[in-house]
């Protein structure tokens, strides 16, 4: 079988190539790709600026949806015609961390980043990394499963440490795909009552409010600019414990200033969850100590796919708000250009 796909070589080079695809063997599943979503990692691979482990040349695409074309003789759960998506984190399932969080596998590979991904009409994948969607599911929304799962995983990790999270004051910093996905996980999966979202782009805040967020209240008007007042700018302990701020804050923008602001806005006994990739940041560690606060991190979405597939099936009109552009794979360069327009693009889908 012939398959056409997009291979990245870095430096803004995207090449359309053709290859032969073998029949699936063993526990492999052959997928016919429907759509691939573009994220910051893909843009870094395209430009050659991605700083993590990577391989070139590579079929990108770790956010995807498709249909099972054929299955190997050892496949037990899936059948041709099933609508599916799959993991980015290709875990071993046997190391010490796989038993605790498969996203931290000691022998992990990243689909579409360190090993070939879904940016092709057909590709093979091991059955254990595949999730079946409902037959009625919209395959464009199924392609959102990976970024939604990343946010759902971060939200679940915070919820496990905060049993009353649904009744607490929660803030999401950043209104991009991951920020909105955090809002969805908080409101529609965890049932949180009060979630605010702040972004420097007012249109993103307005969209978040339309989708169930409360307007930002305690975020200073100067958030994202200027210095955080820190401990020195407060009137003793009363300023720390005055009740303003948020019990849980999700920093999704990846901006160092935003993280500093999050620590300042954290209430006593609060939590700051770092999802955005920030190389380094300066903040007042004294605030964490005085507030007895918690700083957490999260990576990957393995373990959450079933929950987000249920969310997109139940709330398609909400989930679809993330998608701003749809293009055919032949226009891959234009798709990357549009994805880099942060003011006008959220999630760009490339259709195969």
Rosetta silent file (secondary structure, phi, psi, omega in degrees, C-alpha in Angstrom):
SEQUENCE: XXXXXXXXXXXXXXXXXXXXXXXXXXXXXXXXXXXXXXXXXXXXXXXXXXXXXXXXXXXXXXXXXXXXXXXXXXXXXXXXXXXXXXXXXXXXXXXXXXXXXXXXXXXXXXXXXXXXXXXXXXXXXXXXXXXXXXXXXXXXXXXXXXXXXXXXXXXXXXXXXXXXXXXXXXXXXXXXXXXXXXXXXXXXXXXXXXXXXXXXXXXXXXXXXXXXXXXXXXXXXXXXXXXXXXXXXXXXXXXXXXXXXXXXXXXXXXXXXXXXXXXXXXXXXXXXXXXXXXXXXXXXXXXXXXXXXXXXXXXXXXXXXXXXXXXXXXXXXXXXXXXXXXXXXXXXXXXXXXXXXXXXXXXXXXXX
SCORE:     score description
SCORE:     0.000 S_00000001
   1 L     0.000  137.205  178.155    0.000    0.000    0.000 S_00000001
   2 E   -90.108  138.976  176.960    1.251    3.503   -0.877 S_00000001
   3 E  -131.937  138.414  176.920    1.173    6.274    1.729 S_00000001
   4 E  -110.333  137.816 -179.128    1.907    9.983    1.279 S_00000001
   5 E  -152.781 -178.149 -177.618    3.112   12.056    4.205 S_00000001
   6 E  -115.137  123.770  177.638    5.065   15.065    5.466 S_00000001
   7 E  -110.337  133.024  177.037    8.636   14.705    6.721 S_00000001
   8 E   -99.528  142.694  178.944   10.365   17.495    8.661 S_00000001
   9 E  -125.275    5.112 -176.422   14.090   18.148    8.399 S_00000001
  10 E    83.119  167.771  178.845   14.368   21.364   10.464 S_00000001
  11 L    65.525   25.537 -179.859   15.147   24.834    9.143 S_00000001
  12 L    75.450   20.101 -179.122   11.599   25.287    7.850 S_00000001
  13 E  -100.794  116.326  174.898   11.879   22.279    5.544 S_00000001
  14 E  -123.990  119.264 -174.321    8.742   20.160    5.142 S_00000001
  15 E  -114.927  130.789  174.614    8.904   17.562    2.398 S_00000001
  16 E   -84.925  121.689 -175.776    6.003   15.559    0.997 S_00000001
  17 E  -124.973  163.926 -179.984    7.192   11.975    0.555 S_00000001
  18 E  -126.147  137.848 -179.740    5.748    8.677   -0.616 S_00000001
  19 E  -146.723  162.318  174.061    6.425    5.257    0.907 S_00000001
  20 E   -85.834  139.059  179.021    5.232    1.671    0.934 S_00000001
  21 L  -113.497  127.256 -179.408    3.293    0.575    4.016 S_00000001
  22 L   -82.689  158.985  174.855    3.496   -3.030    5.188 S_00000001
  23 L   -65.960  146.945 -179.034    0.580   -4.994    6.606 S_00000001
  24 L   -66.044  141.038  179.750    0.412   -4.862   10.424 S_00000001
  25 L  -116.816  157.381  174.805    2.203   -7.681   12.243 S_00000001
  26 L    55.430 -124.524 -179.507    1.778   -9.072   15.761 S_00000001
  27 L   -97.076   21.073  178.009   -0.066   -6.582   17.981 S_00000001
  28 E   -78.661  151.743  173.548    0.282   -3.727   15.491 S_00000001
  29 E  -122.244  132.968  175.397   -2.648   -1.668   14.210 S_00000001
  30 E   -93.984  121.795 -176.117   -2.550    0.069   10.838 S_00000001
  31 E  -104.793  136.202  168.230   -4.149    3.520   11.104 S_00000001
  32 E   -96.677  113.058 -172.655   -5.567    5.624    8.284 S_00000001
  33 E   -70.790  135.704  172.551   -4.926    9.189    9.468 S_00000001
  34 E   -97.160  -55.160 -176.714   -7.780   11.682    9.491 S_00000001
  35 E  -150.125  150.861  173.930   -6.185   14.793   11.039 S_00000001
  36 E  -125.216  132.545  176.473   -3.058   15.957   12.855 S_00000001
  37 E   -92.437  143.847  178.321   -3.029   18.967   15.170 S_00000001
  38 E   -96.211  133.309  175.738   -0.101   21.377   15.234 S_00000001
  39 L  -129.514 -177.484 -176.968    1.370   22.437   18.562 S_00000001
  40 H   -59.850  -35.718  178.197    4.443   24.323   19.755 S_00000001
  41 H   -62.913  -41.744  178.989    6.600   21.194   19.632 S_00000001
  42 H   -64.018  -40.056  179.186    5.713   20.653   15.972 S_00000001
  43 H   -66.639  -37.159  175.204    6.575   24.250   15.134 S_00000001
  44 H   -63.900  -40.783  176.580    9.910   23.846   16.917 S_00000001
  45 H   -64.293  -40.328 -179.947   10.612   20.688   14.899 S_00000001
  46 H   -63.012  -45.594 -177.007    9.616   22.477   11.696 S_00000001
  47 H   -81.482  -19.745 -175.234   11.900   25.460   12.381 S_00000001
  48 L    88.374   16.894 -177.035   14.704   23.420   13.925 S_00000001
  49 L  -105.854    0.727 -178.965   14.413   25.200   17.290 S_00000001
  50 L   -64.615  128.970 -171.550   12.955   22.356   19.374 S_00000001
  51 L   -95.919  -13.031 -179.265   15.262   21.963   22.396 S_00000001
  52 L   -83.828 -179.488  174.259   14.226   18.518   23.668 S_00000001
  53 L   -57.012  139.143 -176.178   15.257   15.081   22.361 S_00000001
  54 L  -159.445  168.168  177.033   14.268   14.738   18.708 S_00000001
  55 L  -135.363  143.147  172.724   15.075   12.918   15.474 S_00000001
  56 L  -130.967  148.992  -14.178   15.450   14.118   11.878 S_00000001
  57 L   -69.202  156.431 -174.674   14.141   13.452    9.334 S_00000001
  58 E  -149.942  140.438  164.066   10.843   12.658   10.999 S_00000001
  59 E   -74.339  117.787  178.179    7.145   12.308   10.391 S_00000001
  60 L   -80.084 -170.496  173.299    5.760   14.708   13.028 S_00000001
  61 L   104.770   86.749  174.050    2.289   14.486   14.560 S_00000001
  62 L  -107.626   -5.452  172.497    1.624   13.449   18.157 S_00000001
  63 L  -110.894  112.647 -171.744   -1.898   14.946   18.182 S_00000001
  64 E  -156.217  164.728  169.556   -3.986   12.917   15.783 S_00000001
  65 E  -140.839  156.792  179.962   -7.142   11.017   14.929 S_00000001
  66 E  -170.054 -169.842 -178.875   -7.788    8.270   12.464 S_00000001
  67 E  -129.275  138.471  177.779   -9.567    5.044   11.581 S_00000001
  68 E   -66.826  122.932  178.767   -8.282    1.491   11.954 S_00000001
  69 E   -91.577  -42.505 -178.699   -7.474    0.170    8.495 S_00000001
  70 E  -158.103  160.138 -179.203   -6.187   -3.293    9.445 S_00000001
  71 E  -131.048  151.013  175.691   -4.998   -5.193   12.533 S_00000001
  72 L   -76.179  168.202 -174.235   -2.270   -7.723   13.248 S_00000001
  73 L   -66.535  -18.066 -178.260   -3.088  -11.290   14.323 S_00000001
  74 L   -99.847    2.751  179.246   -2.431  -10.588   18.032 S_00000001
  75 L   -74.229  134.551 -175.546   -4.704   -7.524   18.283 S_00000001
  76 L  -118.709  -27.267 -172.244   -7.631   -8.138   20.657 S_00000001
  77 L   -98.224  -24.391 -169.424   -9.398   -4.804   21.338 S_00000001
  78 L  -114.843  153.125 -179.831   -9.610   -3.061   17.980 S_00000001
  79 L  -135.232  153.874  174.788  -11.257   -3.786   14.660 S_00000001
  80 L   -53.954  137.161 -178.415  -11.085   -2.213   11.180 S_00000001
  81 L    99.139  -15.928  178.751  -13.352    0.810   11.030 S_00000001
  82 L   -65.365  137.080  171.660  -12.831    1.868   14.662 S_00000001
  83 E   -81.699  132.166 -171.683  -12.289    5.598   15.220 S_00000001
  84 E  -143.930  164.786  167.307   -9.110    6.016   17.256 S_00000001
  85 E  -144.753 -175.932 -175.979   -6.410    8.263   18.665 S_00000001
  86 E  -162.146  172.618 -177.375   -3.265    7.478   20.658 S_00000001
  87 L   -67.714  147.914  163.070   -0.509    8.290   23.097 S_00000001
  88 L   -86.616  -39.527 -178.828    2.371   10.645   22.539 S_00000001
  89 E   -81.200  106.059  179.100    4.229    9.007   25.458 S_00000001
  90 E   -91.856   93.813 -171.840    5.342    5.575   24.261 S_00000001
  91 L   -88.752  158.699  179.646    6.065    3.948   27.622 S_00000001
  92 L   -83.894  -30.239  179.485    7.761    0.608   28.316 S_00000001
  93 L    82.045    2.479 -174.753    5.268   -0.507   30.973 S_00000001
  94 L  -126.136  -15.152 -175.832    7.939   -2.258   33.033 S_00000001
  95 L   -81.031  172.820 -175.596   10.166    0.366   34.700 S_00000001
  96 L   -63.109  -32.760 -177.346    9.722    1.783   38.214 S_00000001
  97 L   -82.741  -24.661  178.305    8.048    4.975   36.997 S_00000001
  98 L   -61.154  -29.254  178.419    5.564    3.265   34.658 S_00000001
  99 L   -74.289  -15.264 -178.229    3.862    1.913   37.749 S_00000001
 100 L  -109.832  -43.740  178.225    3.385    5.449   39.081 S_00000001
 101 L  -159.760  106.517 -174.844    3.056    7.666   35.981 S_00000001
 102 H   -64.035  -16.913  176.439    3.686    6.229   32.522 S_00000001
 103 H   -69.328  -13.241 -178.898    4.452    9.726   31.213 S_00000001
 104 H  -111.310   22.105  178.483    7.737    9.518   33.167 S_00000001
 105 L   -49.765  136.519 -179.230    8.859    6.131   31.805 S_00000001
 106 L   -69.166  -21.084 -178.963   12.638    5.697   32.004 S_00000001
 107 L  -117.350   31.042 -172.798   12.734    4.347   28.443 S_00000001
 108 L   -66.426  144.845  165.889   10.107    6.652   26.964 S_00000001
 109 E  -120.414  152.688 -179.358    9.915    7.611   23.307 S_00000001
 110 E  -111.167  116.612 -179.082    7.782   10.485   22.039 S_00000001
 111 E   -62.520  126.051  179.737    5.559    9.733   19.068 S_00000001
 112 L    82.508    2.201 -179.462    6.128   12.304   16.327 S_00000001
 113 L  -128.324  -55.244  175.421    9.156   13.771   18.121 S_00000001
 114 L  -102.141  -21.808  173.845   11.759   11.064   18.753 S_00000001
 115 E  -129.905  158.743 -174.536   10.050    8.389   16.620 S_00000001
 116 L   -56.968  138.802 -176.098    7.938    8.790   13.486 S_00000001
 117 L  -108.374 -149.196 -166.785    4.445   10.178   14.057 S_00000001
 118 L   -99.234   10.497 -176.155    1.104   10.513   12.312 S_00000001
 119 L   -80.895   56.061 -179.265    1.817   13.044    9.534 S_00000001
 120 E  -158.772  159.820 -174.449    1.109   10.471    6.816 S_00000001
 121 L   -66.649  -33.776  179.381   -1.899    8.796    5.319 S_00000001
 122 E  -137.375  141.607  173.938   -1.168    5.413    6.941 S_00000001
 123 E  -153.589  151.464  177.248    1.025    4.395    9.868 S_00000001
 124 E   -93.000  149.074  175.366    1.457    1.367   12.162 S_00000001
 125 E  -151.576  149.328  176.687    1.212    1.548   15.942 S_00000001
 126 E   -68.218  140.277 -175.478    1.165   -0.939   18.807 S_00000001
 127 H   -56.885  -35.590 -173.628   -2.351   -1.636   20.084 S_00000001
 128 H   -66.250  -16.894  179.129   -1.531   -0.708   23.699 S_00000001
 129 H   -95.837    6.174 -173.342   -0.966    2.936   22.722 S_00000001
 130 E  -109.830  142.595  177.958   -4.315    3.259   20.923 S_00000001
 131 E  -122.910  133.376 -179.761   -7.684    4.448   22.310 S_00000001
 132 E   -88.613  132.130  175.291  -11.016    3.766   20.624 S_00000001
 133 L   -91.991  165.622  176.214  -13.471    6.657   20.298 S_00000001
 134 L   -63.638  144.271  178.750  -17.240    6.364   20.179 S_00000001
 135 L   -56.386  -26.834 -179.114  -18.575    5.503   16.692 S_00000001
 136 L   -87.715   -0.575 -174.509  -20.494    8.811   16.741 S_00000001
 137 L   -67.300  145.600  173.650  -17.408   10.885   17.613 S_00000001
 138 L   -80.370  119.798 -175.484  -16.292   13.765   15.373 S_00000001
 139 H   -65.595  -25.333  173.448  -12.778   12.847   14.198 S_00000001
 140 H   -64.234  -39.921  179.168  -11.693   16.493   14.222 S_00000001
 141 H   -74.217  -33.101  176.282  -12.493   16.601   17.953 S_00000001
 142 H   -61.048  -31.669  178.972  -10.850   13.219   18.526 S_00000001
 143 L   -67.278  -13.385  177.982   -7.643   14.828   17.188 S_00000001
 144 L   -86.534   -2.769 -170.279   -7.737   17.171   20.212 S_00000001
 145 H   -58.646  -41.619 -175.646   -7.419   14.269   22.652 S_00000001
 146 H   -65.823  -52.216  177.902   -3.678   14.570   23.310 S_00000001
 147 H   -63.945  -35.859  175.871   -3.542   18.278   24.298 S_00000001
 148 H   -63.072  -37.228 -179.968   -6.779   17.907   26.254 S_00000001
 149 H   -68.614  -36.294  177.364   -5.245   14.921   28.052 S_00000001
 150 H   -58.371  -46.200  179.604   -2.122   16.904   28.966 S_00000001
 151 H   -70.001  -40.794  179.536   -4.279   19.481   30.736 S_00000001
 152 H   -61.948  -34.926  178.908   -6.587   16.864   32.267 S_00000001
 153 H   -67.151  -43.684  178.242   -3.541   15.092   33.712 S_00000001
 154 H   -62.939  -42.526 -179.891   -2.264   18.307   35.314 S_00000001
 155 H   -65.228  -42.582 -179.863   -5.713   19.079   36.730 S_00000001
 156 H   -63.784  -38.020  179.956   -6.115   15.562   38.114 S_00000001
 157 H   -63.638  -39.297  176.843   -2.711   15.742   39.826 S_00000001
 158 H   -68.803  -43.472 -178.543   -3.745   18.946   41.589 S_00000001
 159 H   -59.994  -33.332  179.274   -7.186   17.535   42.439 S_00000001
 160 H   -66.140  -25.996  179.179   -5.550   14.526   44.119 S_00000001
 161 H   -97.176   -9.561 -178.006   -3.793   16.892   46.533 S_00000001
 162 L  -131.046   86.272 -175.910   -6.787   19.217   46.990 S_00000001
 163 L   -58.965  -23.740 -178.968   -9.955   17.230   47.832 S_00000001
 164 L  -101.025   20.259 -174.722  -12.031   20.432   47.889 S_00000001
 165 H   -53.274  -40.047 -175.959  -10.755   21.772   44.560 S_00000001
 166 H   -63.293  -20.005  179.740  -14.219   21.944   43.011 S_00000001
 167 H  -103.883    2.103 -175.514  -15.275   24.449   45.698 S_00000001
 168 L   -96.533  172.398  178.629  -12.071   26.525   45.661 S_00000001
 169 E   -90.224  120.830 -172.893  -10.979   29.599   43.727 S_00000001
 170 E  -122.816  140.980  178.439   -8.977   28.525   40.661 S_00000001
 171 E  -126.503  135.320  170.411   -7.031   30.581   38.115 S_00000001
 172 E  -109.796  123.611  176.865   -5.686   29.559   34.703 S_00000001
 173 E   -99.903  115.523 -177.486   -2.903   31.802   33.378 S_00000001
 174 L   109.985  126.123 -176.900   -2.783   31.670   29.582 S_00000001
 175 L  -112.086   25.875  174.198   -5.635   31.321   27.120 S_00000001
 176 L   -79.019 -161.681 -177.449   -4.016   29.203   24.425 S_00000001
 177 H   -58.394  -48.518 -177.139   -4.883   25.588   23.666 S_00000001
 178 H   -68.542  -36.437  177.034   -3.498   24.202   26.936 S_00000001
 179 H   -63.046  -47.922  177.753   -5.071   27.029   28.956 S_00000001
 180 H   -64.705  -36.813  178.490   -8.519   26.443   27.486 S_00000001
 181 H   -64.192  -35.494  174.391   -8.018   22.703   27.877 S_00000001
 182 H   -64.186  -43.364  176.680   -7.316   23.286   31.585 S_00000001
 183 H   -56.909  -45.600 -179.508  -10.520   25.307   31.817 S_00000001
 184 H   -62.327  -44.389 -179.009  -12.436   22.427   30.195 S_00000001
 185 H   -64.647  -40.347 -179.275  -10.904   19.841   32.533 S_00000001
 186 H   -67.552  -47.615 -174.144  -11.628   21.976   35.596 S_00000001
 187 H   -80.320  -47.560 -168.604  -15.206   22.915   34.657 S_00000001
 188 H   -96.819  -21.778  179.168  -16.520   19.966   32.666 S_00000001
 189 H  -102.634  -47.744 -178.274  -14.520   17.005   34.022 S_00000001
 190 L   -89.248  -15.936  177.841  -13.761   17.932   37.652 S_00000001
 191 L    74.849   29.606  179.914  -16.883   20.086   38.151 S_00000001
 192 L   -67.246  140.062 -174.157  -15.086   23.124   39.602 S_00000001
 193 L   -86.371  -33.366 -174.676  -17.456   25.956   40.479 S_00000001
 194 E  -132.823  101.216  178.038  -15.170   28.988   40.191 S_00000001
 195 E  -125.397  125.471  174.454  -12.485   29.071   37.507 S_00000001
 196 E  -107.725  152.457  175.717  -11.009   32.281   36.142 S_00000001
 197 E  -131.532  132.746  178.309   -8.768   32.582   33.090 S_00000001
 198 E  -123.811  138.161  174.997   -6.381   35.427   32.378 S_00000001
 199 L  -148.776  150.250  177.793   -4.490   36.205   29.192 S_00000001
 200 L   -65.640  -25.195  177.856   -2.903   39.378   27.840 S_00000001
 201 L   -86.370  110.790 -174.160   -5.059   38.922   24.714 S_00000001
 202 H   -60.836  -32.400 -179.582   -8.493   40.166   25.748 S_00000001
 203 H   -63.450  -32.607  178.456  -10.258   38.133   23.045 S_00000001
 204 H   -69.410  -38.334  176.892   -8.978   34.942   24.652 S_00000001
 205 H   -64.177  -43.722  179.765  -10.382   35.992   28.018 S_00000001
 206 H   -60.722  -41.227  178.809  -13.711   36.803   26.383 S_00000001
 207 H   -64.549  -41.656  179.490  -13.809   33.361   24.726 S_00000001
 208 H   -61.374  -40.682  178.657  -13.011   31.680   28.051 S_00000001
 209 H   -63.780  -40.188  176.402  -15.882   33.540   29.734 S_00000001
 210 H   -59.691  -30.825 -174.910  -18.220   32.389   26.941 S_00000001
 211 L   -95.516    9.701  172.992  -17.116   28.817   27.661 S_00000001
 212 L   118.416   -5.616  179.038  -17.797   28.940   31.387 S_00000001
 213 L   -77.248  156.022  170.366  -14.933   30.841   33.023 S_00000001
 214 E   -87.518  148.913  176.360  -15.464   33.703   35.471 S_00000001
 215 L   -61.062  146.548  179.605  -13.912   37.066   34.527 S_00000001
 216 L   -59.058  135.577 -178.336  -10.496   37.624   36.172 S_00000001
 217 L  -115.859  -59.895 -175.016  -10.876   39.277   39.582 S_00000001
 218 L   -91.328    0.112  175.189   -7.719   39.236   41.691 S_00000001
 219 L   -72.387  122.976 -179.876   -5.249   39.231   38.806 S_00000001
 220 L   -58.090  149.910  179.529   -3.634   42.705   38.929 S_00000001
 221 L   -59.129  -26.751 -178.302   -4.310   44.945   35.958 S_00000001
 222 L   -91.926   11.563 -177.902   -0.591   44.948   35.302 S_00000001
 223 L   -53.742  136.896 -177.926   -0.322   41.136   35.211 S_00000001
 224 L    89.332   -3.930  177.962    2.271   40.080   32.703 S_00000001
 225 L  -147.325  147.226  179.597    4.190   43.332   33.051 S_00000001
 226 L    82.537  178.244 -177.200    6.212   44.993   35.754 S_00000001
 227 L   -90.670  144.436  173.179    7.611   43.527   38.938 S_00000001
 228 L   -71.677  139.402 -177.373    5.694   41.388   41.378 S_00000001
 229 L   -65.834  -26.530  177.977    5.408   43.159   44.748 S_00000001
 230 L    61.096 -167.415 -178.142    6.618   40.070   46.631 S_00000001
 231 L   -69.068  -36.118 -173.398    6.813   39.980   50.421 S_00000001
 232 L   -65.012  -23.861 -178.400    8.547   43.323   50.742 S_00000001
 233 L   -90.222    6.531 -176.533    5.589   45.171   49.251 S_00000001
 234 L  -106.088  159.086 -179.120    3.058   43.773   51.716 S_00000001
 235 L   -91.289   77.807  177.729    1.919   45.089   55.055 S_00000001
 236 H    65.820 -161.880 -177.002    3.230   42.302   57.295 S_00000001
 237 H   -68.163  -26.958 -179.116    1.602   38.910   57.574 S_00000001
 238 H   -60.016  -32.863  177.479   -1.879   40.340   57.191 S_00000001
 239 H   -67.262  -31.927  178.920   -1.082   41.077   53.562 S_00000001
 240 H   -73.158  -36.952 -171.142   -0.167   37.445   53.000 S_00000001
 241 L  -108.612   27.413 -174.314   -3.238   36.025   54.666 S_00000001
 242 L   -76.228  -10.198  178.126   -5.822   38.586   53.601 S_00000001
 243 L    97.139   -5.865  177.189   -7.816   36.063   51.603 S_00000001
 244 L   -80.177  163.402  178.947   -7.116   37.517   48.152 S_00000001
 245 L    97.763 -156.091 -169.390   -5.724   35.408   45.361 S_00000001
 246 E  -136.089  146.540  178.332   -6.360   31.807   44.367 S_00000001
 247 E   -74.909  -34.902  179.584   -6.213   28.376   45.943 S_00000001
 248 E  -140.208  132.526 -178.641   -4.925   26.719   42.774 S_00000001
 249 E  -127.914  131.739  178.217   -3.223   28.350   39.790 S_00000001
 250 E  -109.857  111.078 -179.993   -2.365   26.658   36.485 S_00000001
 251 E   -92.384  110.745 -175.199    0.459   28.412   34.622 S_00000001
 252 L  -115.501   -6.838 -172.367    0.131   27.425   30.954 S_00000001
 253 L   -78.263  -26.346 -176.771    1.667   30.355   29.076 S_00000001
 254 L    79.870   12.032  179.618    5.316   29.390   29.523 S_00000001
 255 L   -97.525  130.855 -177.429    6.240   32.993   30.388 S_00000001
 256 H   -59.380  -42.428  179.655    8.602   33.507   33.323 S_00000001
 257 H   -61.675  -35.358 -179.951    6.810   36.676   34.453 S_00000001
 258 H   -65.987  -39.940  178.262    3.524   34.815   34.488 S_00000001
 259 H   -65.718  -41.697  176.706    4.930   32.156   36.811 S_00000001
 260 H   -58.452  -42.097  178.050    6.293   34.847   39.147 S_00000001
 261 H   -63.879  -37.979 -179.885    2.831   36.407   39.185 S_00000001
 262 H   -61.069  -43.694  178.866    1.294   33.002   39.953 S_00000001
 263 H   -61.976  -38.738  179.767    3.428   32.603   43.086 S_00000001
 264 H   -67.938  -34.853 -177.310    2.381   36.077   44.216 S_00000001
 265 H   -85.320   -8.675  179.558   -1.320   35.322   43.603 S_00000001
 266 E   -68.306  128.981  176.648   -1.221   31.960   45.390 S_00000001
 267 E   -76.139  162.596  173.556   -3.202   31.976   48.619 S_00000001
 268 E   -52.888  137.763 -176.250   -1.853   30.400   51.823 S_00000001
 269 E    65.852   18.153 -178.523   -1.814   26.592   51.480 S_00000001
 270 E   -84.263  177.399 -178.184   -2.299   27.128   47.734 S_00000001
 271 E  -132.621  135.487  169.268   -0.884   25.285   44.743 S_00000001
 272 E  -113.889  121.297  177.197    0.828   26.491   41.565 S_00000001
 273 E  -102.154  120.148  179.708    0.882   23.932   38.751 S_00000001
 274 E   -95.015  115.955  176.492    3.533   24.586   36.084 S_00000001
 275 L  -112.418  -37.847  178.132    2.583   23.233   32.659 S_00000001
 276 L   -65.020  144.758  179.702    4.260   25.780   30.372 S_00000001
 277 L   -83.136  105.731  179.828    7.908   25.074   29.552 S_00000001
 278 L  -114.310  116.569 -177.320    9.912   27.861   31.241 S_00000001
 279 L   -58.387  -44.089  177.932   13.726   27.455   31.001 S_00000001
 280 L  -156.750  156.155 -177.402   14.367   29.498   34.158 S_00000001
 281 L  -155.285  146.064  174.080   12.461   31.869   36.413 S_00000001
 282 L  -107.874  128.853  174.696   13.067   34.090   39.428 S_00000001
 283 L  -150.779  166.433 -177.509   10.452   34.221   42.163 S_00000001
 284 L   -80.663  103.038  176.737   10.306   34.730   45.901 S_00000001
 285 H   -64.918  -24.222  175.945   10.824   31.343   47.515 S_00000001
 286 H   -59.207  -33.996  179.064   10.027   33.078   50.800 S_00000001
 287 H   -64.325  -40.036  178.827    6.442   33.387   49.585 S_00000001
 288 H   -63.666  -40.521 -179.994    6.199   29.630   49.142 S_00000001
 289 H   -68.133  -51.362 -177.079    7.583   29.131   52.646 S_00000001
 290 H   -63.826  -33.660 -179.378    5.463   31.772   54.382 S_00000001
 291 L   -89.119   -2.628 -174.341    2.300   30.622   52.616 S_00000001
 292 L    51.308   43.210 -175.767    3.123   26.921   53.112 S_00000001
 293 L   -86.344  175.020 -178.288    2.413   26.655   49.387 S_00000001
 294 E  -130.529  128.828  173.252    3.039   23.894   46.883 S_00000001
 295 E  -106.734  127.749 -177.415    4.737   24.136   43.472 S_00000001
 296 E  -127.239  161.338  172.312    3.961   21.234   41.136 S_00000001
 297 E  -130.783  163.477  177.997    4.756   20.172   37.590 S_00000001
 298 L  -154.498  145.654  177.611    3.074   17.835   35.127 S_00000001
 299 L  -145.025  143.062  174.970    3.920   16.385   31.744 S_00000001
 300 L    81.315  167.168 -177.683    2.104   14.171   29.286 S_00000001
 301 L  -129.573    4.498  178.343   -1.469   12.957   29.039 S_00000001
 302 L   -59.051  132.732 -177.267   -1.257    9.172   29.187 S_00000001
 303 L   105.402   -8.432 -175.137   -3.933    7.931   31.555 S_00000001
 304 L  -119.053   -3.409 -170.490   -6.500   10.581   30.669 S_00000001
 305 H   -61.367  -40.186 -179.325   -7.588    9.770   27.105 S_00000001
 306 H   -61.793  -39.184 -179.085  -10.806    7.980   28.024 S_00000001
 307 H   -66.870  -41.397 -177.717  -11.939   10.953   30.118 S_00000001
 308 H   -76.969  -30.020  173.837  -11.273   13.542   27.413 S_00000001
 309 H   -63.373  -37.259  175.633  -12.849   11.394   24.694 S_00000001
 310 H   -66.113  -40.115  178.894  -15.966   11.340   26.852 S_00000001
 311 H   -61.809  -48.786 -177.603  -15.742   15.133   27.262 S_00000001
 312 H   -66.664  -29.023  177.404  -15.508   15.843   23.509 S_00000001
 313 H   -71.647  -39.492 -177.373  -18.389   13.452   22.845 S_00000001
 314 H   -81.111  -29.886 -175.808  -20.619   15.100   25.460 S_00000001
 315 L  -128.366   59.188 -176.532  -19.615   18.717   24.789 S_00000001
 316 H   -62.299  -34.567 -178.978  -18.697   18.953   21.085 S_00000001
 317 H   -68.734  -28.925  176.792  -19.710   22.615   20.808 S_00000001
 318 H   -76.428  -52.262 -176.779  -17.339   23.507   23.656 S_00000001
 319 H   -59.812  -36.405 -176.053  -14.380   21.412   22.495 S_00000001
 320 H   -66.803  -14.686 -179.149  -14.640   22.662   18.909 S_00000001
 321 H   -67.047  -17.950  177.925  -13.886   26.219   20.040 S_00000001
 322 H   -72.422  -30.859 -174.305  -10.200   25.314   20.182 S_00000001
 323 E   -80.841  124.186  179.305  -10.041   24.625   16.424 S_00000001
 324 E  -114.619  -24.908 -176.842   -9.416   27.739   14.324 S_00000001
 325 E  -141.732  145.166  173.981   -8.004   26.399   11.041 S_00000001
 326 E  -134.252  125.641 -178.901   -8.297   23.264    8.910 S_00000001
 327 E  -136.073  153.624  174.675   -5.998   22.692    5.915 S_00000001
 328 E   -74.407  155.188 -175.588   -5.110   19.780    3.601 S_00000001
 329 H   -64.120  -24.065  178.108   -1.687   18.212    4.108 S_00000001
 330 H   -62.597  -21.671 -179.802   -0.554   19.456    0.693 S_00000001
 331 H  -102.650   40.474 -172.484   -0.618   22.975    2.225 S_00000001
 332 H   -63.280  -38.407  179.065    1.636   22.022    5.155 S_00000001
 333 H   -62.691  -41.617  178.008    3.874   25.116    4.908 S_00000001
 334 H   -66.199  -35.656  178.211    0.826   27.387    5.042 S_00000001
 335 H   -62.547  -44.010  178.165   -0.506   25.389    7.980 S_00000001
 336 H   -65.124  -39.807  177.793    2.708   25.992    9.934 S_00000001
 337 H   -60.013  -44.077 -179.599    2.628   29.699    9.037 S_00000001
 338 H   -67.680  -37.644 -179.979   -0.925   30.000   10.337 S_00000001
 339 H   -64.280  -26.972 -179.595   -0.113   28.046   13.508 S_00000001
 340 L   -81.845   -6.787  176.981    2.647   30.558   14.310 S_00000001
 341 L   -85.909   84.973 -171.617    0.151   33.437   14.238 S_00000001
 342 L   -63.166  -26.239 -177.619   -0.583   33.316   17.973 S_00000001
 343 L   -74.688  -29.155 -174.176   -3.088   36.178   17.861 S_00000001
 344 L  -115.438  -11.451 -176.578   -5.387   34.545   15.324 S_00000001
 345 L  -115.737  140.233  171.609   -4.669   30.811   15.575 S_00000001
 346 L  -111.953  -86.405  178.221   -5.448   28.365   18.330 S_00000001
 347 E  -112.366  121.221  176.356   -5.397   24.786   17.008 S_00000001
 348 E   -99.364  124.898  177.287   -4.589   24.198   13.342 S_00000001
 349 E  -102.863  132.992  174.366   -5.632   20.795   11.997 S_00000001
 350 E  -104.113  119.686 -176.297   -3.908   19.254    8.980 S_00000001
 351 E   -91.995  138.005  177.481   -6.243   16.843    7.174 S_00000001
 352 L  -112.101    0.000    0.000   -4.963   13.720    5.436 S_00000001
